[in-house]
Amino acid sequence: MGTSNNLPKDKDTVKRLPSLKKLLFLIVLVGMLVSLIGLSAFAYLYYGQREDSKDLGNENSSLQDEIEELEEQQDTQVRDLLIQIEDLQATVAALEEDKVALQKSEADLKKSEASYKSKAAQARQYNDVLGALHDTIVRHNGFSGWTEAEYQTGRSLALATGDQGLVDAVDDAWHDLDGDPVLRVARVLKEIIDGIYANT
């Protein structure tokens, strides 16, 4: 009889009891469905995240490989550029040496040209003396009758050469009247020829 105390006494309560069982069953069933859907959603999200993580890992690995390849290419390009720079520096150094050699050659040529011009000018001065002597011989039709003015012209031209031997020869040709005039003129001619050869 102690069990009868736990039982509901009123008929409506007893009638409602099966629906309470149904309700309880429905709550449990809905709870299980919600749990199952929650677990499914969790599993789906977990699996999706795991796949995304794998894809990111693969993409990361691929990017890492690309980075390493690009770094290797960059290192190769840098090495090539350094070699090119060294080659260019060697070329620049060689060109600088060539430039110095050309400048030296140019300076030597300028010296040679200056020397040539100086010698040519000196040779022209000897030719001027020779021309004056020729004109005097032709004008007087020989070696007599030469004037003081002709002597001064010849002497100043001889002094312009800077050749004291020629000046002495011109002085003798006009003033040493005791010697053979052909020999006196021949001495002047020899000094002129020696001077011209010395400047060629």
C-alpha positions in Angstrom: 0.0 0.0 0.0 2.9 2.2 0.3 3.1 2.3 -3.5 -0.4 3.6 -3.7 0.7 6.8 -2.0 2.9 7.6 -4.9 0.2 7.1 -7.5 -1.9 10.0 -8.6 -5.3 10.0 -7.1 -7.2 11.9 -9.5 -8.4 10.6 -12.8 -7.3 13.6 -14.9 -3.9 13.4 -13.6 -3.8 9.7 -14.5 -5.0 10.5 -18.0 -2.4 13.2 -18.4 0.3 10.8 -17.4 0.8 9.2 -20.8 1.0 12.5 -22.4 3.7 13.5 -19.9 5.5 10.4 -21.0 5.1 11.4 -24.6 6.3 14.9 -23.7 9.3 13.5 -22.0 10.0 11.2 -24.9 9.7 14.2 -27.3 12.0 16.3 -25.2 14.6 13.5 -25.1 14.1 12.9 -28.8 14.5 16.6 -29.7 17.5 16.8 -27.4 19.1 13.9 -29.1 18.3 15.4 -32.5 19.7 18.7 -31.5 22.8 17.0 -30.1 23.1 15.0 -33.3 22.7 18.1 -35.5 25.2 19.9 -33.2 27.7 17.1 -33.4 27.2 16.9 -37.2 27.7 20.7 -37.6 30.7 20.5 -35.3 32.1 17.6 -37.3 31.5 19.4 -40.6 33.1 22.6 -39.3 36.0 20.6 -37.8 36.5 18.7 -41.0 36.2 21.9 -43.1 38.7 23.7 -40.9 41.0 20.7 -41.0 40.8 20.7 -44.8 41.3 24.5 -44.9 44.3 24.1 -42.6 45.7 21.4 -44.9 45.2 23.6 -47.9 46.8 26.5 -46.1 49.7 24.2 -45.2 50.1 23.1 -48.8 49.8 26.7 -50.0 52.3 27.8 -47.4 54.7 25.0 -48.4 54.3 26.0 -52.1 54.9 29.6 -51.3 57.9 28.7 -49.3 59.3 26.7 -52.3 58.6 29.7 -54.5 60.4 32.0 -52.1 63.4 29.7 -52.0 63.4 29.5 -55.8 63.2 33.3 -56.1 65.9 33.7 -53.5 68.1 31.3 -55.5 67.4 33.2 -58.7 68.1 36.5 -56.9 71.4 35.1 -55.6 72.3 33.9 -59.1 71.5 37.3 -60.6 73.5 39.1 -57.9 76.5 36.9 -58.6 76.1 37.5 -62.3 75.8 41.3 -61.7 78.9 41.2 -59.5 80.8 39.4 -62.2 79.6 42.0 -64.7 80.6 44.8 -62.4 84.1 43.3 -62.0 84.4 43.0 -65.8 83.2 46.6 -66.3 85.7 47.8 -63.6 88.5 45.9 -65.5 87.3 47.5 -68.7 87.3 50.9 -67.2 90.8 50.4 -65.7 92.0 49.2 -69.2 90.4 52.3 -70.8 92.0 54.5 -68.2 95.4 53.0 -69.0 94.7 53.5 -72.7 93.6 57.1 -72.0 96.9 57.7 -70.1 98.9 56.1 -73.0 97.0 58.2 -75.6 97.5 61.4 -73.6 101.2 60.6 -73.4 101.3 59.8 -77.1 99.5 63.1 -77.7 102.0 65.0 -75.6 104.8 63.3 -77.4 103.3 64.2 -80.8 102.8 67.8 -79.7 106.5 67.9 -78.6 107.4 66.3 -82.0 105.2 68.8 -83.8 106.7 71.7 -81.9 110.2 70.4 -82.5 109.3 69.9 -86.2 107.9 73.4 -86.5 110.9 74.9 -84.7 113.3 73.0 -87.0 111.2 74.0 -90.1 111.3 77.6 -89.0 115.1 77.3 -88.5 115.5 75.7 -91.9 113.4 78.6 -93.4 115.8 81.1 -91.8 118.7 79.3 -93.5 116.8 79.4 -96.8 116.3 83.1 -96.3 120.1 83.6 -96.0 120.6 81.4 -99.1 118.0 83.5 -100.9 119.6 86.8 -100.0 123.1 85.4 -101.1 121.6 84.2 -104.4 119.9 87.6 -105.0 123.1 89.5 -104.3 125.2 87.2 -106.7 122.5 87.6 -109.4 122.1 91.3 -108.9 125.9 91.9 -109.2 126.4 89.2 -111.8 129.2 87.7 -109.7 131.1 88.2 -106.5 132.1 91.9 -106.7 130.4 95.2 -106.0 128.4 94.0 -103.0 127.0 96.8 -100.9 127.0 97.5 -97.2 123.2 97.3 -97.2 123.3 93.8 -98.7 125.8 92.9 -96.1 123.6 94.1 -93.3 120.6 92.2 -94.7 122.6 89.0 -95.0 124.2 89.4 -91.6 120.8 90.1 -89.8 119.4 87.0 -91.5 122.4 85.0 -90.4 122.0 86.3 -86.8 118.4 85.2 -86.9 119.5 81.6 -87.3 121.4 81.7 -84.0 124.3 80.0 -85.8 127.6 81.8 -85.1 129.5 79.8 -87.7 127.1 81.1 -90.4 127.4 84.7 -89.1 131.3 84.4 -89.2 131.0 83.0 -92.8 128.8 85.9 -93.9 131.3 88.4 -92.3 134.2 86.8 -94.1 132.3 86.7 -97.4 131.8 90.4 -97.4 135.0 91.6 -95.6 137.8 89.2 -96.5 138.5 90.5 -99.9 141.9 88.9 -100.2 140.6 85.4 -100.5 139.0 83.7 -103.4 135.4 84.9 -103.5 134.1 81.5 -104.7 135.6 79.9 -101.6 134.1 82.6 -99.3 130.7 82.0 -100.8 131.3 78.2 -100.7 131.9 78.5 -96.9 128.6 80.4 -96.5 126.8 77.7 -98.5 128.4 74.9 -96.4 127.2 76.6 -93.2 123.7 76.9 -94.7 123.6 73.3 -95.8 124.9 72.1 -92.4 122.3 74.2 -90.6 119.5 72.9 -92.8 120.6 69.3 -92.2 120.8 69.9 -88.5 117.2 70.9 -88.5 115.7 68.1 -90.6 
